Amino acid sequence: MKKVIFTGEYITLGQFLKKVDLIDSGSDAKHFLSFNRVFINDEVDERRGRKLRNQDQVRIGKEIWILINEN
């Protein structure tokens, strides 16, 4: 499991995808999500604006990340 550090109250799914280098820009998020199943806390979610908060887990394929709020 990989850790993703962020600041602020939340990070959007689109920002997360960019932060972990799965997309190059925020505008690529919609396309990425239409071709890849993304699980947030074991539930499928396709909303690039989904708010991810401290301790949320994101799974794409066999990769799993946990979000850590560094405030």
N, CA, C and O atoms as CSV, one atom per row, in Angstrom:
chain,resi,resn,atom,element,x,y,z
A,1,MET,N,N,0.854,-1.171,0.000
A,1,MET,CA,C,0.000,0.000,0.000
A,1,MET,C,C,0.902,1.237,0.000
A,1,MET,O,O,1.837,1.343,0.793
A,2,LYS,N,N,0.599,2.161,-0.903
A,2,LYS,CA,C,1.372,3.388,-1.017
A,2,LYS,C,C,0.641,4.523,-0.314
A,2,LYS,O,O,-0.589,4.562,-0.294
A,3,LYS,N,N,1.402,5.441,0.260
A,3,LYS,CA,C,0.821,6.598,0.930
A,3,LYS,C,C,0.860,7.804,-0.005
A,3,LYS,O,O,1.842,8.025,-0.713
A,4,VAL,N,N,-0.217,8.575,0.006
A,4,VAL,CA,C,-0.295,9.823,-0.742
A,4,VAL,C,C,-0.562,10.933,0.273
A,4,VAL,O,O,-1.599,10.957,0.937
A,5,ILE,N,N,0.389,11.841,0.375
A,5,ILE,CA,C,0.287,12.937,1.326
A,5,ILE,C,C,-0.366,14.132,0.630
A,5,ILE,O,O,-0.010,14.474,-0.498
A,6,PHE,N,N,-1.321,14.760,1.310
A,6,PHE,CA,C,-1.946,15.961,0.776
A,6,PHE,C,C,-2.216,16.934,1.907
A,6,PHE,O,O,-2.230,16.554,3.078
A,7,THR,N,N,-2.429,18.193,1.548
A,7,THR,CA,C,-2.775,19.208,2.538
A,7,THR,C,C,-4.170,19.720,2.223
A,7,THR,O,O,-4.680,19.520,1.121
A,8,GLY,N,N,-4.770,20.366,3.173
A,8,GLY,CA,C,-6.134,20.841,2.980
A,8,GLY,C,C,-7.134,19.832,3.486
A,8,GLY,O,O,-6.769,18.768,3.986
A,9,GLU,N,N,-8.404,20.178,3.352
A,9,GLU,CA,C,-9.472,19.324,3.863
A,9,GLU,C,C,-9.654,18.057,3.038
A,9,GLU,O,O,-9.963,16.996,3.579
A,10,TYR,N,N,-9.460,18.173,1.713
A,10,TYR,CA,C,-9.660,17.034,0.814
A,10,TYR,C,C,-8.864,17.246,-0.471
A,10,TYR,O,O,-8.312,18.321,-0.709
A,11,ILE,N,N,-8.819,16.203,-1.291
A,11,ILE,CA,C,-8.253,16.255,-2.637
A,11,ILE,C,C,-9.280,15.563,-3.531
A,11,ILE,O,O,-9.869,14.558,-3.133
A,12,THR,N,N,-9.496,16.087,-4.725
A,12,THR,CA,C,-10.467,15.448,-5.618
A,12,THR,C,C,-9.838,14.229,-6.287
A,12,THR,O,O,-8.615,14.102,-6.347
A,13,LEU,N,N,-10.670,13.356,-6.777
A,13,LEU,CA,C,-10.172,12.169,-7.467
A,13,LEU,C,C,-9.313,12.568,-8.662
A,13,LEU,O,O,-8.280,11.946,-8.910
A,14,GLY,N,N,-9.719,13.586,-9.400
A,14,GLY,CA,C,-8.919,14.065,-10.528
A,14,GLY,C,C,-7.548,14.543,-10.094
A,14,GLY,O,O,-6.552,14.244,-10.752
A,15,GLN,N,N,-7.480,15.285,-8.991
A,15,GLN,CA,C,-6.197,15.752,-8.463
A,15,GLN,C,C,-5.346,14.571,-7.999
A,15,GLN,O,O,-4.130,14.559,-8.190
A,16,PHE,N,N,-5.991,13.588,-7.394
A,16,PHE,CA,C,-5.282,12.384,-6.960
A,16,PHE,C,C,-4.636,11.668,-8.147
A,16,PHE,O,O,-3.463,11.297,-8.093
A,17,LEU,N,N,-5.410,11.479,-9.217
A,17,LEU,CA,C,-4.885,10.778,-10.395
A,17,LEU,C,C,-3.671,11.494,-10.964
A,17,LEU,O,O,-2.718,10.855,-11.409
A,18,LYS,N,N,-3.707,12.798,-10.950
A,18,LYS,CA,C,-2.564,13.581,-11.427
A,18,LYS,C,C,-1.387,13.454,-10.467
A,18,LYS,O,O,-0.246,13.304,-10.902
A,19,LYS,N,N,-1.653,13.513,-9.181
A,19,LYS,CA,C,-0.604,13.445,-8.160
A,19,LYS,C,C,0.165,12.126,-8.209
A,19,LYS,O,O,1.374,12.109,-7.977
A,20,VAL,N,N,-0.518,11.025,-8.507
A,20,VAL,CA,C,0.152,9.717,-8.567
A,20,VAL,C,C,0.600,9.376,-9.997
A,20,VAL,O,O,0.943,8.231,-10.290
A,21,ASP,N,N,0.591,10.379,-10.877
A,21,ASP,CA,C,1.102,10.261,-12.253
A,21,ASP,C,C,0.351,9.261,-13.132
A,21,ASP,O,O,0.951,8.633,-14.004
A,22,LEU,N,N,-0.946,9.110,-12.912
A,22,LEU,CA,C,-1.746,8.267,-13.790
A,22,LEU,C,C,-2.312,9.063,-14.968
A,22,LEU,O,O,-2.674,8.489,-15.995
A,23,ILE,N,N,-2.384,10.377,-14.815
A,23,ILE,CA,C,-2.793,11.264,-15.905
A,23,ILE,C,C,-1.855,12.462,-15.920
A,23,ILE,O,O,-1.190,12.758,-14.927
A,24,ASP,N,N,-1.807,13.152,-17.066
A,24,ASP,CA,C,-0.925,14.314,-17.203
A,24,ASP,C,C,-1.598,15.608,-16.780
A,24,ASP,O,O,-0.942,16.509,-16.257
A,25,SER,N,N,-2.900,15.706,-17.002
A,25,SER,CA,C,-3.610,16.931,-16.636
A,25,SER,C,C,-5.002,16.582,-16.140
A,25,SER,O,O,-5.508,15.487,-16.382
A,26,GLY,N,N,-5.607,17.525,-15.447
A,26,GLY,CA,C,-6.937,17.292,-14.894
A,26,GLY,C,C,-7.969,16.960,-15.957
A,26,GLY,O,O,-8.930,16.237,-15.694
A,27,SER,N,N,-7.770,17.490,-17.164
A,27,SER,CA,C,-8.735,17.230,-18.234
A,27,SER,C,C,-8.692,15.774,-18.714
A,27,SER,O,O,-9.618,15.324,-19.389
A,28,ASP,N,N,-7.640,15.040,-18.377
A,28,ASP,CA,C,-7.531,13.628,-18.757
A,28,ASP,C,C,-8.317,12.709,-17.817
A,28,ASP,O,O,-8.503,11.529,-18.115
A,29,ALA,N,N,-8.777,13.244,-16.687
A,29,ALA,CA,C,-9.426,12.415,-15.664
A,29,ALA,C,C,-10.681,11.728,-16.188
A,29,ALA,O,O,-10.873,10.536,-15.947
A,30,LYS,N,N,-11.528,12.446,-16.891
A,30,LYS,CA,C,-12.779,11.869,-17.388
A,30,LYS,C,C,-12.495,10.686,-18.311
A,30,LYS,O,O,-13.140,9.643,-18.200
A,31,HIS,N,N,-11.548,10.841,-19.205
A,31,HIS,CA,C,-11.175,9.774,-20.125
A,31,HIS,C,C,-10.619,8.573,-19.360
A,31,HIS,O,O,-11.004,7.434,-19.625
A,32,PHE,N,N,-9.721,8.823,-18.418
A,32,PHE,CA,C,-9.135,7.754,-17.609
A,32,PHE,C,C,-10.216,6.970,-16.875
A,32,PHE,O,O,-10.205,5.739,-16.869
A,33,LEU,N,N,-11.148,7.689,-16.256
A,33,LEU,CA,C,-12.190,7.046,-15.467
A,33,LEU,C,C,-13.179,6.252,-16.319
A,33,LEU,O,O,-13.821,5.328,-15.820
A,34,SER,N,N,-13.307,6.601,-17.587
A,34,SER,CA,C,-14.214,5.848,-18.455
A,34,SER,C,C,-13.622,4.498,-18.877
A,34,SER,O,O,-14.354,3.615,-19.325
A,35,PHE,N,N,-12.305,4.336,-18.734
A,35,PHE,CA,C,-11.647,3.097,-19.146
A,35,PHE,C,C,-11.057,2.297,-17.989
A,35,PHE,O,O,-10.551,1.194,-18.198
A,36,ASN,N,N,-11.114,2.833,-16.779
A,36,ASN,CA,C,-10.510,2.166,-15.624
A,36,ASN,C,C,-11.485,2.162,-14.453
A,36,ASN,O,O,-12.137,3.169,-14.175
A,37,ARG,N,N,-11.580,1.031,-13.775
A,37,ARG,CA,C,-12.430,0.950,-12.579
A,37,ARG,C,C,-11.625,1.442,-11.387
A,37,ARG,O,O,-10.536,0.944,-11.101
A,38,VAL,N,N,-12.175,2.415,-10.711
A,38,VAL,CA,C,-11.530,2.996,-9.543
A,38,VAL,C,C,-12.405,2.710,-8.328
A,38,VAL,O,O,-13.593,3.033,-8.312
A,39,PHE,N,N,-11.803,2.102,-7.318
A,39,PHE,CA,C,-12.513,1.793,-6.089
A,39,PHE,C,C,-12.042,2.745,-4.992
A,39,PHE,O,O,-10.844,2.876,-4.740
A,40,ILE,N,N,-12.980,3.393,-4.358
A,40,ILE,CA,C,-12.687,4.248,-3.211
A,40,ILE,C,C,-13.374,3.615,-2.016
A,40,ILE,O,O,-14.599,3.500,-1.971
A,41,ASN,N,N,-12.574,3.212,-1.059
A,41,ASN,CA,C,-13.091,2.502,0.114
A,41,ASN,C,C,-13.968,1.318,-0.307
A,41,ASN,O,O,-15.043,1.097,0.249
A,42,ASP,N,N,-13.490,0.568,-1.296
A,42,ASP,CA,C,-14.128,-0.650,-1.817
A,42,ASP,C,C,-15.424,-0.416,-2.585
A,42,ASP,O,O,-16.178,-1.364,-2.807
A,43,GLU,N,N,-15.701,0.813,-2.994
A,43,GLU,CA,C,-16.868,1.107,-3.824
A,43,GLU,C,C,-16.413,1.774,-5.112
A,43,GLU,O,O,-15.569,2.670,-5.082
A,44,VAL,N,N,-16.964,1.348,-6.239
A,44,VAL,CA,C,-16.606,1.937,-7.527
A,44,VAL,C,C,-17.092,3.380,-7.579
A,44,VAL,O,O,-18.212,3.686,-7.171
A,45,ASP,N,N,-16.235,4.259,-8.087
A,45,ASP,CA,C,-16.620,5.663,-8.248
A,45,ASP,C,C,-16.006,6.187,-9.538
A,45,ASP,O,O,-14.834,5.942,-9.823
A,46,GLU,N,N,-16.804,6.909,-10.311
A,46,GLU,CA,C,-16.359,7.438,-11.604
A,46,GLU,C,C,-16.369,8.961,-11.638
A,46,GLU,O,O,-16.204,9.556,-12.703
A,47,ARG,N,N,-16.560,9.598,-10.486
A,47,ARG,CA,C,-16.668,11.057,-10.440
A,47,ARG,C,C,-15.295,11.683,-10.212
A,47,ARG,O,O,-14.690,11.488,-9.158
A,48,ARG,N,N,-14.807,12.429,-11.188
A,48,ARG,CA,C,-13.486,13.041,-11.040
A,48,ARG,C,C,-13.471,14.092,-9.941
A,48,ARG,O,O,-12.404,14.433,-9.430
A,49,GLY,N,N,-14.633,14.611,-9.570
A,49,GLY,CA,C,-14.728,15.593,-8.508
A,49,GLY,C,C,-14.951,14.998,-7.131
A,49,GLY,O,O,-15.098,15.730,-6.152
A,50,ARG,N,N,-14.978,13.684,-7.049
A,50,ARG,CA,C,-15.173,12.996,-5.759
A,50,ARG,C,C,-14.131,13.492,-4.770
A,50,ARG,O,O,-12.940,13.522,-5.079
A,51,LYS,N,N,-14.574,13.875,-3.597
A,51,LYS,CA,C,-13.673,14.382,-2.567
A,51,LYS,C,C,-13.081,13.223,-1.777
A,51,LYS,O,O,-13.802,12.422,-1.182
A,52,LEU,N,N,-11.764,13.152,-1.785
A,52,LEU,CA,C,-11.048,12.131,-1.028
A,52,LEU,C,C,-10.505,12.780,0.234
A,52,LEU,O,O,-9.929,13.867,0.188
A,53,ARG,N,N,-10.688,12.121,1.334
A,53,ARG,CA,C,-10.292,12.683,2.627
A,53,ARG,C,C,-9.288,11.767,3.332
A,53,ARG,O,O,-8.969,10.677,2.856
A,54,ASN,N,N,-8.810,12.236,4.464
A,54,ASN,CA,C,-7.822,11.502,5.247
A,54,ASN,C,C,-8.271,10.058,5.489
A,54,ASN,O,O,-9.412,9.810,5.877
A,55,GLN,N,N,-7.368,9.120,5.257
A,55,GLN,CA,C,-7.543,7.679,5.461
A,55,GLN,C,C,-8.409,6.987,4.407
A,55,GLN,O,O,-8.667,5.790,4.528
A,56,ASP,N,N,-8.865,7.710,3.372
A,56,ASP,CA,C,-9.558,7.038,2.274
A,56,ASP,C,C,-8.567,6.147,1.535
A,56,ASP,O,O,-7.383,6.468,1.432
A,57,GLN,N,N,-9.064,5.027,1.025
A,57,GLN,CA,C,-8.233,4.126,0.239
A,57,GLN,C,C,-8.721,4.110,-1.197
A,57,GLN,O,O,-9.922,4.051,-1.459
A,58,VAL,N,N,-7.774,4.164,-2.122
A,58,VAL,CA,C,-8.079,4.139,-3.548
A,58,VAL,C,C,-7.393,2.914,-4.144
A,58,VAL,O,O,-6.203,2.686,-3.928
A,59,ARG,N,N,-8.166,2.130,-4.901
A,59,ARG,CA,C,-7.604,0.950,-5.564
A,59,ARG,C,C,-7.896,1.030,-7.054
A,59,ARG,O,O,-9.035,1.228,-7.478
A,60,ILE,N,N,-6.842,0.872,-7.828
A,60,ILE,CA,C,-6.954,0.810,-9.289
A,60,ILE,C,C,-6.128,-0.393,-9.717
A,60,ILE,O,O,-4.906,-0.406,-9.565
A,61,GLY,N,N,-6.797,-1.392,-10.249
A,61,GLY,CA,C,-6.101,-2.636,-10.562
A,61,GLY,C,C,-5.581,-3.254,-9.285
A,61,GLY,O,O,-6.335,-3.456,-8.334
A,62,LYS,N,N,-4.287,-3.558,-9.258
A,62,LYS,CA,C,-3.685,-4.158,-8.072
A,62,LYS,C,C,-3.027,-3.122,-7.169
A,62,LYS,O,O,-2.544,-3.459,-6.088
A,63,GLU,N,N,-3.005,-1.866,-7.604
A,63,GLU,CA,C,-2.385,-0.796,-6.818
A,63,GLU,C,C,-3.368,-0.233,-5.789
A,63,GLU,O,O,-4.538,-0.002,-6.094
A,64,ILE,N,N,-2.876,-0.017,-4.572
A,64,ILE,CA,C,-3.697,0.557,-3.509
A,64,ILE,C,C,-2.936,1.715,-2.876
A,64,ILE,O,O,-1.755,1.601,-2.548
A,65,TRP,N,N,-3.633,2.820,-2.713
A,65,TRP,CA,C,-3.077,4.008,-2.067
A,65,TRP,C,C,-3.948,4.358,-0.873
A,65,TRP,O,O,-5.156,4.123,-0.882
A,66,ILE,N,N,-3.323,4.922,0.156
A,66,ILE,CA,C,-4.052,5.467,1.289
A,66,ILE,C,C,-3.708,6.951,1.370
A,66,ILE,O,O,-2.548,7.341,1.236
A,67,LEU,N,N,-4.732,7.768,1.590
A,67,LEU,CA,C,-4.519,9.206,1.643
A,67,LEU,C,C,-4.239,9.649,3.077
A,67,LEU,O,O,-4.931,9.256,4.017
A,68,ILE,N,N,-3.222,10.464,3.215
A,68,ILE,CA,C,-2.797,10.960,4.519
A,68,ILE,C,C,-2.816,12.484,4.463
A,68,ILE,O,O,-2.131,13.097,3.645
A,69,ASN,N,N,-3.606,13.080,5.344
A,69,ASN,CA,C,-3.712,14.529,5.422
A,69,ASN,C,C,-2.575,15.044,6.294
A,69,ASN,O,O,-2.435,14.642,7.449
A,70,GLU,N,N,-1.772,15.930,5.735
A,70,GLU,CA,C,-0.615,16.457,6.462
A,70,GLU,C,C,-0.897,17.879,6.914
A,70,GLU,O,O,-0.244,18.820,6.462
A,71,ASN,N,N,-1.847,18.035,7.784
A,71,ASN,CA,C,-2.166,19.351,8.358
A,71,ASN,C,C,-1.713,19.420,9.783
A,71,ASN,O,O,-1.892,20.446,10.439
